[in-house]
């Protein structure tokens, strides 16, 4: 496993649980607005040994572990990694971009995941523009269906970015994901380092969508919509 860091305590990353968050290195998407460019490429900076030593000290104190990235599902050892965490008595939350439905299915079949959060980058016709690579949309749709039918707690979420998202995109997302339980909106903040500095400069004077207006649209399609 290539690990890029550890947040030793979080009360928000795993809904309703006291958790820690571990970051994997490497991503197969190139979203220009990504706030974790150091996790997209590059060597790992945090060892598995350190991570599991930390977990041993937190048994009985932490309830869950969030695995995020980067994109965790492109890691060759991700299923074994999740299994090892589960065997230590922790719940496992997986953050994913949904590009590897085969890994999601194996994780569900093996019972090594308890909560899944999937990023929905945009409406299907604007996916490639938003995530910066040519995307197999059938895999994205398959991941959505796997998650919806998994009987596990889950959340779909979208980071709302000026120039990339319009109000009409959210109706299209809503129609696509209609009947799902939880949907979260996150506002892109054009501050700090992002993957594409030119993109940040390009949109610095563009007005962001009103997330309250977006929420009104999405409430037609989801049981619960929140703004993070």
C-alpha positions in Angstrom: 0.0 0.0 0.0 1.2 3.5 -0.8 0.1 5.7 2.0 0.4 9.5 2.1 -0.7 10.4 5.6 -3.0 9.9 8.6 -5.5 12.1 10.3 -5.6 10.6 13.8 -9.0 11.8 14.8 -12.1 12.9 12.8 -15.6 13.4 14.0 -17.0 14.3 10.5 -15.4 11.9 7.9 -17.3 8.8 9.1 -20.9 9.9 9.9 -21.9 9.2 13.5 -18.5 7.6 14.3 -15.3 8.5 16.0 -12.7 7.7 13.4 -9.3 8.2 11.9 -8.6 8.8 8.2 -5.8 7.2 6.2 -4.8 8.7 2.8 -3.6 6.5 -0.1 -1.4 7.8 -2.8 -2.2 7.6 -6.5 -5.3 8.5 -8.5 -6.5 7.6 -12.0 -8.5 10.9 -12.3 -7.0 14.3 -12.9 -9.7 16.7 -11.6 -8.2 20.1 -12.0 -9.7 21.4 -8.8 -8.3 18.6 -6.6 -7.1 20.0 -3.3 -4.8 17.0 -2.6 -2.3 17.1 -5.6 0.4 15.5 -3.5 -1.8 12.4 -3.3 -2.5 12.1 -7.1 1.1 11.2 -7.9 4.3 10.5 -6.1 5.7 8.1 -3.6 4.1 7.1 -0.4 5.3 9.0 2.7 3.7 6.9 5.5 4.3 3.2 6.1 1.8 0.5 6.7 3.8 -0.6 9.7 3.3 2.9 11.2 -0.4 2.8 10.4 -1.1 -0.5 12.1 1.0 0.4 15.1 -1.2 3.4 15.5 -4.3 1.2 15.1 -3.2 -1.2 17.9 -3.0 1.8 20.3 -6.5 3.0 19.3 -8.4 -0.3 19.6 -11.4 0.3 21.8 -11.1 4.1 21.4 -11.8 4.6 17.7 -14.9 3.1 16.1 -14.0 3.4 12.4 -11.3 4.0 9.8 -11.9 6.1 6.7 -9.8 5.1 3.7 -9.5 8.0 1.2 -7.0 9.3 -1.4 -6.1 9.7 -4.0 -8.1 6.7 -5.2 -7.9 3.8 -2.8 -9.4 1.2 -5.2 -6.4 1.4 -7.6 -4.1 0.0 -4.9 -3.3 -3.6 -5.5 -3.4 -4.5 -1.8 -6.5 -2.5 -0.9 -8.8 -5.6 -0.1 -6.2 -7.1 2.1 -5.6 -3.8 3.8 -9.3 -3.4 4.5 -9.6 -6.9 5.8 -6.7 -6.4 8.2 -8.4 -3.3 9.6 -11.7 -5.1 10.0 -10.0 -8.0 11.8 -8.7 -5.5 14.4 -12.3 -4.6 15.2 -12.8 -1.3 13.3 -15.5 -0.3 10.9 -14.3 0.6 7.5 -15.5 3.5 5.4 -14.2 3.7 1.8 -14.1 6.9 -0.3 -14.0 6.2 -4.0 -14.5 7.8 -7.4 -16.3 4.6 -8.6 -13.9 3.8 -11.4 -13.2 0.2 -10.2 -16.6 -1.5 -9.7 -14.8 -4.9 -9.6 -13.0 -3.9 -6.4 -16.1 -2.5 -4.9 -17.9 -5.8 -5.6 -15.1 -7.8 -4.0 -15.1 -5.6 -0.9 -18.8 -6.0 -0.5 -18.7 -9.7 -1.2 -15.9 -10.2 1.4 -17.6 -8.0 4.0 -14.6 -5.7 4.5 -16.5 -2.4 3.9 -19.2 -0.9 6.2 -19.8 2.5 4.5 -19.1 3.8 1.0 -18.9 7.4 -0.1 -18.7 7.9 -3.9 -17.8 11.1 -5.6 -20.2 12.0 -8.4 -18.1 14.4 -10.5 -20.9 15.7 -12.7 -23.7 14.7 -15.1 -22.6 11.8 -17.3 -22.1 13.9 -20.4 -19.7 16.2 -18.5 -17.7 13.6 -16.6 -14.6 13.6 -18.8 -14.4 17.4 -18.7 -14.8 17.4 -15.0 -12.3 14.7 -14.0 -9.8 15.4 -16.7 -9.5 12.0 -18.2 -11.5 9.7 -20.6 -13.8 7.8 -18.3 -15.5 4.4 -18.8 -19.0 5.6 -17.8 -20.3 2.1 -17.7 -18.0 1.4 -14.8 -19.2 4.6 -13.1 -22.8 3.6 -13.5 -22.1 0.0 -12.3 -20.5 1.3 -9.2 -23.5 3.5 -8.5 -25.8 0.5 -8.8 -23.6 -1.7 -6.6 -23.6 0.9 -3.9 -27.3 1.5 -4.0 -28.1 -2.2 -3.8 -25.4 -3.1 -1.2 -27.6 -2.7 1.9 -24.6 -0.8 3.4 -24.8 2.9 4.5 -23.6 5.1 1.6 -23.4 8.6 0.4 -23.0 10.1 -3.0 -21.4 13.6 -3.1 -20.4 16.3 -5.5 -17.9 19.1 -5.2 -19.6 22.1 -6.9 -17.0 24.0 -9.0 -17.5 27.3 -10.9 -17.4 26.8 -14.7 -17.7 23.1 -14.4 -21.2 22.9 -12.9 -24.5 24.6 -13.9 -27.8 24.2 -12.2 -29.2 22.1 -15.0 -26.4 19.5 -14.4 -27.9 18.7 -11.0 -31.3 17.8 -12.5 -29.4 15.4 -14.7 -27.5 14.0 -11.8 -30.7 13.7 -9.8 -32.5 11.8 -12.6 -29.6 9.5 -12.9 -29.3 8.8 -9.1 -33.0 9.1 -8.3 -34.1 7.0 -5.3 -30.7 7.0 -3.6 -30.6 7.7 0.1 -28.0 10.3 0.9 -26.4 13.1 -1.2 -23.9 15.7 -0.1 -22.9 19.0 -1.7 -19.5 20.4 -1.1 -18.4 23.9 -2.2 -15.1 24.2 -4.0 -12.9 26.8 -2.3 -10.4 28.3 -4.6 -7.6 28.6 -2.0 -4.4 26.8 -1.3 -2.7 24.5 -3.8 -4.8 22.6 -6.4 -3.8 20.1 -9.1 -4.1 22.6 -11.9 -3.0 26.1 -10.9 -4.1 27.5 -14.3 -7.6 26.3 -13.7 -7.7 28.1 -10.3 -6.5 31.3 -12.0 -9.1 30.9 -14.8 -12.0 30.7 -12.4 -10.9 33.0 -9.6 -13.5 35.7 -10.6 -16.3 33.3 -11.4 -19.3 33.1 -9.1 -20.0 29.8 -7.5 -23.5 28.3 -7.6 -25.7 28.9 -4.5 -25.6 25.5 -2.8 -29.0 26.2 -1.2 -30.5 26.5 -4.7 -28.7 23.3 -5.7 -30.1 21.6 -2.6 -33.6 22.5 -3.5 -33.2 20.7 -6.9 -31.6 17.6 -5.4 -34.3 17.2 -2.6 -36.7 16.1 -5.4 -34.5 13.0 -6.0 -32.9 12.0 -2.7 -34.2 11.1 0.7 -31.6 13.3 2.4 -29.5 16.1 1.0 -26.9 17.9 3.1 -24.4 20.8 2.5 -21.0 20.1 3.9 
